[in-house]
Amino acid sequence: MSVRRFARNMKPRFRAFWRNEDGIGTLEVLLIIAVIVVIFLIFKSFIMEYVGKLITDSGSKMDEALK
């Protein structure tokens, strides 16, 4: 019986929690950060290769300019 009573008491509380929009801003920020992290992890090798190439190219152009 106590499990049923617990379930009956939790149902309105869960609905109230679900309808409460106070934490929505925080949730949106966390989801955006999570998406950015996932995108970075997917394209990590491409991004690192591209940045490395930019640094190498700029270093070689600096050497040419100093000659």
LINJOTA-V374181 format. One record per pair of residues at least 6 apart in sequence whose C-alpha atoms are under 7 Angstrom apart, sorted by the first residue. I is the first residue (numbers start at 0). J is the second residue. D is the distance in Angstrom with one decimal. If there is no record, write none. Layout:
# LINJOTA-V374181
i=I j=J d=D
i=I j=J d=D
This chain:
# LINJOTA-V374181
none
